[in-house]
Amino acid sequence: MSKNTLSKEEEILHVMKKVLTDIAKDTYTPANLKHPLSEGTIVSIRECLTLITSREAELAQEAGRESNMRPRYVDEPSSSVVVNLDPTNFKPKKD
């Protein structure tokens, strides 16, 4: 199987993830209103999505594919630099 071809299990997981996220989007409710889904159902959806994501990562690793599914902009640099914003680490400049 080529690296770009998904197995049947991967296709099923992809569709299941899409359906669950669509349900979450379609039932979005502002904070001041009662959500149409019960708290238990919401927790179950989150647990399912967690299991699906971890299984997708396992299958990608077994197939030798990168599991970095984070979306990227076309002009985003491929390397990144971490900038420390902790004010305790700043040292005043000496003239």
TIVO-2410 file (N, C-alpha, C; in nm, 3 decimals):
# residues 95
REC num residu      c1      c2      c3 atome chaine
REC   1      M   0.085  -0.117   0.000     N      A
REC   1      M   0.000   0.000   0.000    CA      A
REC   1      M   0.090   0.123   0.000     C      A
REC   2      S   0.060   0.219  -0.086     N      A
REC   2      S   0.141   0.340  -0.093    CA      A
REC   2      S   0.114   0.427   0.029     C      A
REC   3      K   0.206   0.520   0.052     N      A
REC   3      K   0.194   0.606   0.170    CA      A
REC   3      K   0.075   0.701   0.160     C      A
REC   4      N   0.027   0.731   0.039     N      A
REC   4      N  -0.085   0.824   0.022    CA      A
REC   4      N  -0.220   0.755   0.026     C      A
REC   5      T  -0.223   0.621   0.019     N      A
REC   5      T  -0.348   0.547   0.019    CA      A
REC   5      T  -0.387   0.515   0.162     C      A
REC   6      L  -0.511   0.546   0.197     N      A
REC   6      L  -0.560   0.517   0.331    CA      A
REC   6      L  -0.624   0.379   0.334     C      A
REC   7      S  -0.605   0.310   0.446     N      A
REC   7      S  -0.670   0.180   0.463    CA      A
REC   7      S  -0.819   0.203   0.488     C      A
REC   8      K  -0.895   0.097   0.480     N      A
REC   8      K  -1.039   0.107   0.505    CA      A
REC   8      K  -1.064   0.158   0.647     C      A
REC   9      E  -0.984   0.110   0.744     N      A
REC   9      E  -1.000   0.156   0.882    CA      A
REC   9      E  -0.974   0.307   0.892     C      A
REC  10      E  -0.873   0.355   0.823     N      A
REC  10      E  -0.842   0.499   0.826    CA      A
REC  10      E  -0.954   0.580   0.762     C      A
REC  11      E  -1.011   0.529   0.655     N      A
REC  11      E  -1.125   0.598   0.592    CA      A
REC  11      E  -1.244   0.604   0.687     C      A
REC  12      I  -1.271   0.494   0.755     N      A
REC  12      I  -1.382   0.489   0.850    CA      A
REC  12      I  -1.359   0.589   0.964     C      A
REC  13      L  -1.237   0.591   1.018     N      A
REC  13      L  -1.205   0.684   1.126    CA      A
REC  13      L  -1.220   0.828   1.081     C      A
REC  14      H  -1.176   0.856   0.958     N      A
REC  14      H  -1.185   0.992   0.904    CA      A
REC  14      H  -1.331   1.036   0.894     C      A
REC  15      V  -1.417   0.949   0.844     N      A
REC  15      V  -1.559   0.982   0.830    CA      A
REC  15      V  -1.624   0.996   0.967     C      A
REC  16      M  -1.591   0.908   1.060     N      A
REC  16      M  -1.648   0.916   1.195    CA      A
REC  16      M  -1.609   1.047   1.262     C      A
REC  17      K  -1.483   1.088   1.246     N      A
REC  17      K  -1.438   1.214   1.305    CA      A
REC  17      K  -1.513   1.331   1.243     C      A
REC  18      K  -1.533   1.327   1.112     N      A
REC  18      K  -1.604   1.435   1.044    CA      A
REC  18      K  -1.749   1.443   1.093     C      A
REC  19      V  -1.815   1.329   1.106     N      A
REC  19      V  -1.954   1.328   1.152    CA      A
REC  19      V  -1.965   1.384   1.294     C      A
REC  20      L  -1.876   1.340   1.382     N      A
REC  20      L  -1.882   1.387   1.521    CA      A
REC  20      L  -1.853   1.537   1.531     C      A
REC  21      T  -1.757   1.586   1.454     N      A
REC  21      T  -1.729   1.730   1.458    CA      A
REC  21      T  -1.843   1.810   1.394     C      A
REC  22      D  -1.907   1.754   1.291     N      A
REC  22      D  -2.024   1.820   1.232    CA      A
REC  22      D  -2.139   1.828   1.332     C      A
REC  23      I  -2.159   1.723   1.408     N      A
REC  23      I  -2.262   1.724   1.513    CA      A
REC  23      I  -2.232   1.834   1.615     C      A
REC  24      A  -2.106   1.842   1.655     N      A
REC  24      A  -2.067   1.945   1.752    CA      A
REC  24      A  -2.091   2.085   1.695     C      A
REC  25      K  -2.057   2.105   1.568     N      A
REC  25      K  -2.079   2.237   1.505    CA      A
REC  25      K  -2.228   2.268   1.491     C      A
REC  26      D  -2.305   2.168   1.449     N      A
REC  26      D  -2.448   2.189   1.424    CA      A
REC  26      D  -2.527   2.212   1.552     C      A
REC  27      T  -2.478   2.162   1.665     N      A
REC  27      T  -2.550   2.178   1.791    CA      A
REC  27      T  -2.487   2.284   1.880     C      A
REC  28      Y  -2.398   2.366   1.823     N      A
REC  28      Y  -2.336   2.473   1.902    CA      A
REC  28      Y  -2.446   2.560   1.962     C      A
REC  29      T  -2.429   2.588   2.090     N      A
REC  29      T  -2.527   2.670   2.162    CA      A
REC  29      T  -2.452   2.776   2.241     C      A
REC  30      P  -2.495   2.902   2.234     N      A
REC  30      P  -2.431   3.006   2.316    CA      A
REC  30      P  -2.435   2.969   2.465     C      A
REC  31      A  -2.342   3.024   2.540     N      A
REC  31      A  -2.326   2.988   2.681    CA      A
REC  31      A  -2.451   3.013   2.765     C      A
REC  32      N  -2.532   3.110   2.731     N      A
REC  32      N  -2.648   3.142   2.814    CA      A
REC  32      N  -2.771   3.054   2.784     C      A
REC  33      L  -2.761   2.964   2.686     N      A
REC  33      L  -2.873   2.874   2.653    CA      A
REC  33      L  -2.839   2.730   2.690     C      A
REC  34      K  -2.945   2.649   2.710     N      A
REC  34      K  -2.924   2.508   2.741    CA      A
REC  34      K  -2.888   2.431   2.615     C      A
REC  35      H  -2.782   2.353   2.625     N      A
REC  35      H  -2.736   2.274   2.510    CA      A
REC  35      H  -2.833   2.160   2.483     C      A
REC  36      P  -2.863   2.131   2.354     N      A
REC  36      P  -2.959   2.024   2.325    CA      A
REC  36      P  -2.906   1.884   2.356     C      A
REC  37      L  -2.774   1.868   2.362     N      A
REC  37      L  -2.717   1.738   2.396    CA      A
REC  37      L  -2.691   1.732   2.546     C      A
REC  38      S  -2.707   1.613   2.603     N      A
REC  38      S  -2.680   1.598   2.746    CA      A
REC  38      S  -2.529   1.606   2.771     C      A
REC  39      E  -2.492   1.636   2.895     N      A
REC  39      E  -2.350   1.645   2.931    CA      A
REC  39      E  -2.280   1.511   2.905     C      A
REC  40      G  -2.350   1.401   2.933     N      A
REC  40      G  -2.292   1.269   2.908    CA      A
REC  40      G  -2.264   1.245   2.761     C      A
REC  41      T  -2.353   1.290   2.674     N      A
REC  41      T  -2.332   1.275   2.530    CA      A
REC  41      T  -2.214   1.359   2.484     C      A
REC  42      I  -2.202   1.479   2.536     N      A
REC  42      I  -2.089   1.566   2.500    CA      A
REC  42      I  -1.957   1.502   2.543     C      A
REC  43      V  -1.953   1.447   2.663     N      A
REC  43      V  -1.832   1.379   2.711    CA      A
REC  43      V  -1.801   1.258   2.623     C      A
REC  44      S  -1.904   1.183   2.586     N      A
REC  44      S  -1.884   1.065   2.500    CA      A
REC  44      S  -1.828   1.104   2.364     C      A
REC  45      I  -1.878   1.213   2.307     N      A
REC  45      I  -1.826   1.261   2.178    CA      A
REC  45      I  -1.679   1.297   2.191     C      A
REC  46      R  -1.644   1.367   2.300     N      A
REC  46      R  -1.503   1.404   2.322    CA      A
REC  46      R  -1.416   1.280   2.335     C      A
REC  47      E  -1.463   1.180   2.410     N      A
REC  47      E  -1.387   1.056   2.427    CA      A
REC  47      E  -1.370   0.983   2.293     C      A
REC  48      C  -1.475   0.980   2.213     N      A
REC  48      C  -1.467   0.917   2.080    CA      A
REC  48      C  -1.364   0.988   1.992     C      A
REC  49      L  -1.368   1.120   1.992     N      A
REC  49      L  -1.273   1.195   1.910    CA      A
REC  49      L  -1.130   1.173   1.957     C      A
REC  50      T  -1.110   1.162   2.088     N      A
REC  50      T  -0.976   1.133   2.141    CA      A
REC  50      T  -0.927   0.996   2.095     C      A
REC  51      L  -1.015   0.896   2.104     N      A
REC  51      L  -0.979   0.760   2.060    CA      A
REC  51      L  -0.950   0.756   1.910     C      A
REC  52      I  -1.033   0.824   1.832     N      A
REC  52      I  -1.014   0.827   1.687    CA      A
REC  52      I  -0.880   0.890   1.653     C      A
REC  53      T  -0.849   1.002   1.716     N      A
REC  53      T  -0.724   1.071   1.688    CA      A
REC  53      T  -0.603   0.987   1.724     C      A
REC  54      S  -0.608   0.921   1.839     N      A
REC  54      S  -0.494   0.838   1.879    CA      A
REC  54      S  -0.479   0.717   1.786     C      A
REC  55      R  -0.590   0.658   1.742     N      A
REC  55      R  -0.581   0.545   1.650    CA      A
REC  55      R  -0.529   0.589   1.514     C      A
REC  56      E  -0.572   0.707   1.466     N      A
REC  56      E  -0.519   0.760   1.340    CA      A
REC  56      E  -0.368   0.780   1.349     C      A
REC  57      A  -0.321   0.829   1.463     N      A
REC  57      A  -0.177   0.849   1.481    CA      A
REC  57      A  -0.103   0.715   1.480     C      A
REC  58      E  -0.159   0.614   1.546     N      A
REC  58      E  -0.099   0.480   1.546    CA      A
REC  58      E  -0.090   0.424   1.404     C      A
REC  59      L  -0.199   0.434   1.328     N      A
REC  59      L  -0.200   0.381   1.192    CA      A
REC  59      L  -0.102   0.456   1.102     C      A
REC  60      A  -0.093   0.587   1.119     N      A
REC  60      A   0.001   0.665   1.039    CA      A
REC  60      A   0.144   0.625   1.071     C      A
REC  61      Q   0.173   0.603   1.200     N      A
REC  61      Q   0.307   0.563   1.240    CA      A
REC  61      Q   0.340   0.425   1.184     C      A
REC  62      E   0.246   0.332   1.191     N      A
REC  62      E   0.267   0.197   1.137    CA      A
REC  62      E   0.293   0.201   0.987     C      A
REC  63      A   0.227   0.293   0.918     N      A
REC  63      A   0.243   0.304   0.773    CA      A
REC  63      A   0.365   0.389   0.735     C      A
REC  64      G   0.431   0.446   0.835     N      A
REC  64      G   0.549   0.527   0.807    CA      A
REC  64      G   0.518   0.667   0.758     C      A
REC  65      R   0.397   0.715   0.787     N      A
REC  65      R   0.359   0.851   0.747    CA      A
REC  65      R   0.370   0.944   0.866     C      A
REC  66      E   0.396   1.070   0.836     N      A
REC  66      E   0.395   1.170   0.943    CA      A
REC  66      E   0.251   1.190   0.988     C      A
REC  67      S   0.232   1.206   1.117     N      A
REC  67      S   0.097   1.228   1.168    CA      A
REC  67      S   0.076   1.374   1.206     C      A
REC  68      N   0.156   1.462   1.149     N      A
REC  68      N   0.142   1.605   1.177    CA      A
REC  68      N   0.027   1.658   1.092     C      A
REC  69      M  -0.092   1.663   1.151     N      A
REC  69      M  -0.210   1.702   1.075    CA      A
REC  69      M  -0.248   1.847   1.100     C      A
REC  70      R  -0.157   1.923   1.160     N      A
REC  70      R  -0.186   2.063   1.186    CA      A
REC  70      R  -0.188   2.140   1.056     C      A
REC  71      P  -0.291   2.218   1.031     N      A
REC  71      P  -0.296   2.293   0.905    CA      A
REC  71      P  -0.186   2.399   0.902     C      A
REC  72      R  -0.134   2.423   0.784     N      A
REC  72      R  -0.027   2.522   0.767    CA      A
REC  72      R  -0.064   2.615   0.653     C      A
REC  73      Y  -0.021   2.741   0.668     N      A
REC  73      Y  -0.038   2.838   0.560    CA      A
REC  73      Y   0.068   2.812   0.453     C      A
REC  74      V   0.037   2.848   0.331     N      A
REC  74      V   0.129   2.826   0.220    CA      A
REC  74      V   0.261   2.899   0.243     C      A
REC  75      D   0.253   3.021   0.297     N      A
REC  75      D   0.374   3.101   0.316    CA      A
REC  75      D   0.434   3.085   0.456     C      A
REC  76      E   0.387   2.988   0.534     N      A
REC  76      E   0.439   2.966   0.668    CA      A
REC  76      E   0.579   2.905   0.659     C      A
REC  77      P   0.675   2.958   0.734     N      A
REC  77      P   0.810   2.901   0.729    CA      A
REC  77      P   0.811   2.758   0.783     C      A
REC  78      S   0.901   2.678   0.729     N      A
REC  78      S   0.906   2.538   0.771    CA      A
REC  78      S   0.976   2.521   0.906     C      A
REC  79      S   1.061   2.616   0.944     N      A
REC  79      S   1.123   2.609   1.075    CA      A
REC  79      S   1.068   2.723   1.160     C      A
REC  80      S   1.075   2.705   1.290     N      A
REC  80      S   1.020   2.807   1.378    CA      A
REC  80      S   1.122   2.844   1.486     C      A
REC  81      V   1.104   2.960   1.542     N      A
REC  81      V   1.190   3.009   1.649    CA      A
REC  81      V   1.101   3.035   1.770     C      A
REC  82      V   1.142   2.984   1.885     N      A
REC  82      V   1.066   3.004   2.007    CA      A
REC  82      V   1.117   3.131   2.074     C      A
REC  83      V   1.025   3.220   2.104     N      A
REC  83      V   1.060   3.346   2.170    CA      A
REC  83      V   1.009   3.339   2.313     C      A
REC  84      N   1.099   3.358   2.409     N      A
REC  84      N   1.063   3.353   2.550    CA      A
REC  84      N   1.001   3.486   2.589     C      A
REC  85      L   0.878   3.484   2.636     N      A
REC  85      L   0.808   3.606   2.674    CA      A
REC  85      L   0.795   3.620   2.826     C      A
REC  86      D   0.867   3.539   2.900     N      A
REC  86      D   0.863   3.544   3.045    CA      A
REC  86      D   0.938   3.668   3.093     C      A
REC  87      P   0.869   3.763   3.159     N      A
REC  87      P   0.934   3.889   3.198    CA      A
REC  87      P   1.046   3.869   3.302     C      A
REC  88      T   1.047   3.759   3.372     N      A
REC  88      T   1.154   3.737   3.471    CA      A
REC  88      T   1.287   3.707   3.406     C      A
REC  89      N   1.285   3.671   3.279     N      A
REC  89      N   1.411   3.638   3.210    CA      A
REC  89      N   1.469   3.756   3.133     C      A
REC  90      F   1.398   3.868   3.130     N      A
REC  90      F   1.449   3.984   3.060    CA      A
REC  90      F   1.556   4.053   3.142     C      A
REC  91      K   1.665   4.087   3.077     N      A
REC  91      K   1.773   4.157   3.144    CA      A
REC  91      K   1.782   4.297   3.087     C      A
REC  92      P   1.793   4.399   3.173     N      A
REC  92      P   1.802   4.535   3.121    CA      A
REC  92      P   1.932   4.554   3.042     C      A
REC  93      K   1.922   4.635   2.939     N      A
REC  93      K   2.040   4.666   2.858    CA      A
REC  93      K   2.132   4.759   2.935     C      A
REC  94      K   2.261   4.732   2.925     N      A
REC  94      K   2.359   4.821   2.987    CA      A
REC  94      K   2.419   4.910   2.881     C      A
REC  95      D   2.418   5.040   2.906     N      A
REC  95      D   2.472   5.135   2.807    CA      A
REC  95      D   2.620   5.150   2.821     C      A
***
